[in-house]
Amino acid sequence: MTTPALPGSIRPSSFRIPSLRLALRMLALLSTAVLLAGCATRPASPHGGFVERQVEVAGKTHRYQVFVPAGHGRGRMPVILFLHGSGERGEDNQLQMKVGLPPHLRQHLDDFPAVVVIPQAPADTEWTQEAGTIALAALDASMKEFDGDPDRVYLTGLSMGGYGTWELALQQPQRFAALVPICGGLTVDWTDQRPSMVAHSVAEASDPFAEAARRLKHVPVWIFHGGKDDLVPPVQSRRMDAALRQAGGDVRYTEFPDANHNSWDPAYATPELWTWLFQQHR
């Protein structure tokens, strides 16, 4: 016996429930559309800031910091490798954030236009020796993770890091688009306390400055030093400036006449430095 249909009702046999698989597929498509719409309108990175990373070198883990600029994610970014001075060595991944370029970055979180890699040299090491390998490994990892532009990689450092700037550039002379060494040098012939800080790539040359200039004359350089520096004599930078000019290099030299060893604060506060730097391409 067939049950008569009531007016306006639906017979059970005429109602079909969509399969669960079809419903889930429709839900997935809808979710994807919503996500894509959000990505198309939301800025990739509205604010700049620091992130912690680590890299393994020779079986040991080394932590470092990276400044990620506002706007990251919209294309390849210029990348700066910053090398700190002797007083910031250690393993806390914090001391290197207190001096030099990192404080300048904190004042320009939302308008500094480059990724900045900030490694920390272990205690009692030099950027011109094993610590340089750590710095380059951190740079390599950051280039991959943050989509760095290989034609806009810059190297800067202060004091011990100024020596490291020359040394790493000598080790990889085709890598960097520009160098900014601050209160650094190549030799330590005025003291016997830090012979390990010397730029080892040219240490055996009869004239280390001339040899370094010969190898690096194709790289734009802006050197900074304090005229009253009593830790690293300004003659170190003066000699390198003269050697690069003699070799036909593209070099600028700024000496702050009243500055002692801290010539990094006025150097990084020089607006023309950043205009010049970001114009340089490998």
BELDAHU-V553144 format. One record per residue. N is the residue number from 1. PHI is phi in whole degrees, -180 to 180 (NA if undefined). PSI is psi as a letter, one per 30 degrees, with the letter a starting at -180 (NA if undefined). NEAR is the number of other C-alpha atoms within 12 Angstrom. Layout:
{{N	PHI	PSI	NEAR} {N	PHI	PSI	NEAR}}
This chain:
{{1	NA	k	3} {2	-96	k	7} {3	-76	k	9} {4	-67	k	11} {5	-80	k	12} {6	-74	l	9} {7	-58	k	7} {8	78	g	7} {9	-92	l	11} {10	-116	k	13} {11	-66	k	14} {12	-55	e	13} {13	-73	f	11} {14	-92	f	9} {15	-102	k	9} {16	-119	k	9} {17	-88	k	11} {18	-56	k	11} {19	-64	l	10} {20	-61	e	10} {21	-62	e	11} {22	-65	e	12} {23	-63	e	13} {24	-66	e	13} {25	-65	e	14} {26	-65	e	15} {27	-65	e	14} {28	-64	e	14} {29	-63	e	14} {30	-64	e	14} {31	-64	e	14} {32	-63	e	14} {33	-62	e	14} {34	-65	e	14} {35	-64	e	14} {36	-65	e	13} {37	-63	e	12} {38	-65	e	13} {39	-66	e	15} {40	-72	f	12} {41	-112	f	11} {42	-90	k	14} {43	-59	k	14} {44	-64	e	18} {45	-156	j	22} {46	-74	f	17} {47	-136	k	21} {48	-84	l	27} {49	-175	l	29} {50	-106	k	26} {51	-130	l	24} {52	-97	k	24} {53	-138	l	26} {54	-144	l	28} {55	-140	k	25} {56	-103	k	19} {57	-131	k	20} {58	54	h	12} {59	80	g	8} {60	-122	k	12} {61	-89	k	19} {62	-126	k	29} {63	-91	l	31} {64	-151	l	41} {65	-114	l	35} {66	-135	k	39} {67	-87	k	41} {68	-108	j	42} {69	-76	l	36} {70	-60	k	26} {71	91	f	25} {72	-60	k	30} {73	108	f	23} {74	-100	g	19} {75	144	l	17} {76	-65	k	23} {77	-113	k	32} {78	-66	l	39} {79	-131	k	45} {80	-116	k	48} {81	-99	j	51} {82	-109	k	50} {83	-114	j	55} {84	-77	a	47} {85	-95	a	46} {86	-61	e	31} {87	-71	f	25} {88	-104	g	30} {89	-70	l	30} {90	153	a	25} {91	-135	g	22} {92	-87	f	20} {93	59	g	28} {94	-131	e	25} {95	-59	e	28} {96	-69	f	35} {97	-90	f	34} {98	-96	f	21} {99	-134	k	30} {100	92	b	36} {101	-70	e	41} {102	-56	e	37} {103	-61	e	22} {104	-64	e	26} {105	-64	e	34} {106	-63	f	23} {107	-82	f	15} {108	-135	h	22} {109	-57	e	26} {110	-103	g	22} {111	-131	g	23} {112	-81	k	32} {113	-96	g	32} {114	-139	l	40} {115	-72	k	43} {116	-125	k	46} {117	-96	k	48} {118	-127	i	50} {119	-77	l	50} {120	-126	k	50} {121	-76	k	40} {122	-60	l	32} {123	-55	k	20} {124	62	g	22} {125	-118	l	28} {126	-122	k	39} {127	-65	f	44} {128	-79	f	43} {129	-124	b	29} {130	-65	f	25} {131	-65	f	34} {132	-62	e	39} {133	-65	e	29} {134	-64	e	37} {135	-62	e	45} {136	-69	e	41} {137	-67	e	30} {138	-64	e	38} {139	-64	e	41} {140	-59	e	28} {141	-64	e	27} {142	-71	e	37} {143	-59	e	30} {144	-72	e	17} {145	-68	e	22} {146	-106	g	32} {147	56	h	25} {148	-72	k	32} {149	-85	j	28} {150	-65	f	25} {151	-91	f	23} {152	-133	i	31} {153	-110	k	42} {154	-120	l	46} {155	-131	k	49} {156	-144	l	49} {157	-169	l	52} {158	-126	k	43} {159	56	c	49} {160	-53	e	46} {161	-72	f	52} {162	-67	e	46} {163	-62	e	49} {164	-63	e	50} {165	-60	e	51} {166	-64	e	54} {167	-65	e	46} {168	-67	e	45} {169	-65	e	44} {170	-68	e	34} {171	-71	e	25} {172	-131	i	21} {173	-68	f	28} {174	-98	g	24} {175	-87	e	29} {176	-98	k	37} {177	-82	f	36} {178	-167	l	42} {179	-126	k	52} {180	-133	i	48} {181	-81	k	48} {182	-123	k	51} {183	42	h	51} {184	-112	a	50} {185	177	a	45} {186	-120	e	51} {187	-118	l	40} {188	-130	h	26} {189	-76	f	20} {190	-94	f	18} {191	-152	l	15} {192	-110	g	11} {193	-86	f	12} {194	-133	h	22} {195	-63	f	21} {196	-71	f	25} {197	-79	f	38} {198	-58	l	38} {199	-74	j	39} {200	-68	f	31} {201	-64	f	28} {202	-125	g	29} {203	-63	f	26} {204	-90	f	15} {205	-73	k	17} {206	-64	e	11} {207	-133	j	17} {208	-58	e	30} {209	-69	e	37} {210	-65	e	26} {211	-68	e	27} {212	-62	e	42} {213	-64	e	36} {214	-61	e	26} {215	-79	f	26} {216	-116	g	38} {217	-64	f	31} {218	-85	f	28} {219	-101	k	36} {220	-61	k	35} {221	-136	k	38} {222	-125	j	41} {223	-99	k	45} {224	-127	k	47} {225	-159	l	46} {226	-93	k	35} {227	-67	f	26} {228	-110	g	20} {229	-63	j	27} {230	-106	g	21} {231	-107	e	28} {232	-118	j	39} {233	-58	k	29} {234	-62	f	37} {235	-61	f	31} {236	-60	e	39} {237	-74	e	39} {238	-63	e	30} {239	-66	e	27} {240	-70	e	42} {241	-60	e	37} {242	-63	e	25} {243	-65	e	29} {244	-67	e	32} {245	-65	e	25} {246	-64	e	19} {247	-84	f	22} {248	86	g	20} {249	-78	l	25} {250	-95	j	27} {251	-134	k	31} {252	-123	k	28} {253	-135	k	33} {254	-120	k	30} {255	-115	k	31} {256	-85	j	25} {257	-63	f	17} {258	-102	g	16} {259	-87	k	24} {260	-90	b	25} {261	-69	e	32} {262	-77	i	31} {263	-105	f	38} {264	-74	e	41} {265	-63	e	28} {266	-67	f	27} {267	-65	e	33} {268	-70	f	36} {269	-89	g	21} {270	-83	j	20} {271	-59	e	15} {272	-63	f	16} {273	-59	e	26} {274	-73	e	27} {275	-60	e	14} {276	-65	e	21} {277	-60	e	33} {278	-76	f	28} {279	-87	f	18} {280	-87	k	28} {281	-128	k	23} {282	-67	NA	22}}
